[in-house]
Amino acid sequence: MTANPMLARARTGVLLLGITPPRRNATPERVAEIASATLARLESLDLDGLVLYDIDDESDRNRDERPFPYLPTVDPAVFHTEYLGRWQRPVVIYRCVGKYAEDEIAAWLRAADPGTMSGVFVGASSRDKPVRTSLARAHTLRGEIRPDLPVGGVAITERYTSGGDEHLRMLAKQERGCTFFISQVVYDVGATKSLVSDYFYACRPRGVEPQPVVFTLSVCGSLKTLAFLRWLGVAVPRWLENALVHSSDPLTESLSQCRANARELADFCRGIGIPFGFNVESVSIRREEIDASVTLAADIGRMLR
């Protein structure tokens, strides 16, 4: 079991909330307002940590029109340090390493506090995308500069479905020092269980312990949000897509399904004995979807505790 304090409860389920920092063109005053409102929402939740996403332009991966425009956001490390000072629990900082120079990543690593912070390194969204720092080089820098900083990797069910080797990618990341995994948004629970099962049983012959897998859940309150999930590559089963499209209240329908998915994934992980958790993603700017994410996090918290 990893010594990461954020994941101390991963045997019985760790709970995180994932948010996107404000837009980079927002005034400092507006960023401060958003931070204050965010902290107020978090007060009622029994969270083990906060996830701060790093957003990159992924148009190279999908040439279709993006349902929501790409807008650069405040650096998640800056947002945490300068605006979320009242947050005293652990934080996970995502790093889309390809858009940073090596010296920028090195500077962040030197400043990171391993006692309260973890990182997740994300590679390029396509093989053809130019990068300033490769994913492998970022892991090497972390090993050289801050080997005590817990770092996680991304797990993608859809990549497992199409290629069948995502569990092997997870093992390779584990060999590079990853001590936990956070999934892309999960709607296809069956395929996700197969991925986790293959990863769990692939650890045995290698003599390594499976690391915690944190499943990302996200409510979908509109057809445009559904289109965005598809644009990101998230597989939404046809029956569920039909339910959301034809529902008079897709947000309530989605919230109910996310609860059911959380219960099924928790039961499965407990059954095979792999540490796990949930990351409830709250990245919408619509108040209804933000509130539903908080409700979902509270519901999952009660289920876990």
N, C-alpha and C positions, 0 to 999 in steps of 0.2 A: 504494500500500500504506500502510495506517495506521501511524503511528509508535508505536502502543500497544505497550509492551514485552511485555505479556502475549501479544500476537498475533504476536510476531516470527517464530514458526515456522509461521504459518498457511498459508504456501504449501505446506508439506509436512504440515500437520496439527497443530493445537494441541490439547492435552488438558487438560480441566478436570474437576473433581469437584464436583458440586452437593449441598449438604446444607441441611437445615432446622435452625435454632437450636433449643435446648431449649424446653420449654414455659415460659411466663412465670411460672406459679405454682410452678416448681421453686425450691428453696432455692439460694442462691449456692454452697453447698458441692456440691450436686448438679450444678449447671451446670458448675462447675469440673471435676468428675469426668468429665462427658460430654466436655468440651473436651479433657481429657487423653487419654481413650480415642480420640477422633477424631484427634488429632495422632499418636498411636502408629500408627494404621492408615495414615496418610498417608505415614509415613516410607519405606515400601517402594515408593512409587509415583513415577514420573518425570512429575510434573504440571507444567504451565505456569501453573496458577492454581487458585484455590478459588472456588466460587460459593456465596454465602450468600443463601438465599431469604428473601423477606419474604412472610408468609402473611396473606391476607385472607379474610374470610367471603364465599363466592361463592354462597350460597344464593339470591340474587336472580337468578342466571343459570340455575340448575337447581332447580326446585321439588321434584324427587324427593328421597327421603330420602338423606342423605349416608351412604355406607357406613362412613366413619370420622368421628367428631364433630369439629367445628371447635374447636380449642383455640388461643388466642392464644400466640404464641411471643416469645421475647426478641428485641428489636430486633437485626437482623443487624449493624448498625454497632457496637452496644454489645457484642455477642458477640465480634466481631472485635477490638475495641480492648481490652476488659477481660479476655478469656479465651483468646484465641488469639495471645498475644504471641510465642510461639515460632515461629509460622508466618511465615517470612521471604520467601515468594514472593508474587506478585500476588494480589489478591482482587477479586472482582466482587460488589458489593453491590446486591441488588435493592431497588427502592423502589416499593411500591404507593402511588403518589403521592396517590390520592384520600383516604386515611385520615390524611394529614398536613396541618397548616396550613402556609401559605406560609413563616412564620417558622421552622418546624421544618425544612423542606426547605432553606431558606437557611442555617441554622446548620450542617446536615450538609455542605452544599456548601463552606462556608468552612473546615470542619475536614478535609475530604478531602484526601488526598495523591495528586496525579495521577501521581507516580512509581511508586506501588505499587497504586493503587486505580482501579477502573472502576465505573461504575454502569449499571444497567439500569432504565429507568423503565417501569412497568406501569400502564396505564390502568384505568378502572373495568370490572368484570366484566359490566356491562350498561349500556345507555343510560339506564335509569331510576334507576340507583343514585345517591344523593346523594354528592357529593364535596366535599372541603375544598380541594383543589387539582387543577385539570385537568391532563391530560397535556401539552397545549400550553403551559400556564403553567409547568409544571415545566421544560420544555426552555428556555423563555424565561429563567427564573431561572438555569439553568445557564449560559446564554450571557452573562448579565449578571455573575454572581458568579464562576464558575469555568469559563471557556471552555476551559481546558487539561485539564479532567477528561474522559478518554475515556468516552463513554456509548454504550450499545448499545440495541437494540430487540428486541422479541419477534416471532418469525415463527411463524405457526400454519398448518400444512398444512390442517387441517380448514376453516379460514376460506377458504382458496384453493379447496378442493374445492366448497364451497357457493356462494361468491360470485365466484370467478374473478379477484379483484383484489388478492389478498394481496401479490403482487409489486409492485403500484403503491403499496400501503401502505408497503412496505419502502423504496421510492424516496422517498416523502414523508418518512419518518423520517430517511432519509439526508440529505435536504435540510435537516432541522432539526438535523443534527450527529451522527447516529448513525454510528459507525465500525465497528460489527460487529453481528451479529444472533445471538441464541440462540433455537433453536426450542423449541416445546412438545415433549413426548415424542413420538418418532417410532416408529410401528409400520407405517404405510403408506408404504413406501419409494418405490413407483412414483409416488404423488401428490407426495411430497416432491421427487423428482427433477424432476417437471414444474414445480413452484413455483420451484425454483432455476434451472432452464433459462429460464423466462419472465423471472425477475429479471435473470439474466445478460445475456440478449439485449435486454432493455428498457434496459439501461444504455448500450448502444452508440450509439443515435441521440441520446441525451442528452449524450454526451460525458463520462460519468462512469465512474469505476472501480468495479466491483462490490466490495463490502466482504465480509470474511470471514463465512461462515455456519457457526455452531457447532450441530451436531445433538445434541439431548438424547436419550440412550438410558437406559432404565430397565428393570431386570429385574422380572418378575412372578412371584411365588412362590406365590400362592394365588388362589382364585376371588374372595375378597373384594378383593384388590388389583386383580384384573381388573375387578371391578364399580366400583371407585373410579376406575380409568382411564377407563372409559366415562362415569362421572358427571362427570369433568373435561372430557369432550368429546373424548377421544383416540379416533381411529378405529383399531380393531384389525380387520384383515381377517378375514373369516369363517373361512377355512381355518386361520388361526393361532389364532383363538379356539377352534375345535374341537380343535386340537392341544393347547392348554393345558388345556381342560376335561376331555379324555379321557386325558390323560397321567397316569401313576402318579407322575411327578416333574415337575410344571409348572415348577419353578424351573430345573432343568437344561435343559428344553426352551426356556424363555425365554432363558436365558443363551446357548444355541447360536444362537438366532434373532438376538439382539442382535449377536453376533459377525458373523454373516452380513450383517446390515444395515449394520454399520460398514464391512465390506469393500466392499460394493456402492456405498455412498455415497462412500467415499474414491476408488474407481476412477472413478466418474462425475465427481466434482469435478476430479480430476486430468486427466481426458479433456477437459473443456471449459476448464480453466484458471482456476477460481475458487478463491480461498483458502478454507479450510474447517477444521473441527475437530470435536471431540466433547466433550460435557459428559455425563459419566456421573452420573446422578442417584441419590443414596442418601438417601431420605427415609423409609424404613420403620423401624419400631422393632423388627422381627423380626430377630434375630441372623443367621438364615440368609440373609435378603435383603441385609442389610448386608454380610456376607462375600462374597456373590455379586457385589455392586456393586464391591467392591474387586478381586475376581478379574477382572471385566469391564474395569475401568480398566487393570489390569496387562496384560491380553491386547491391548487396543487400543493401549496404549503401545508394546508390542513390535511390533505391526503398523505403527505410524507411524514408529518410529525405525529 
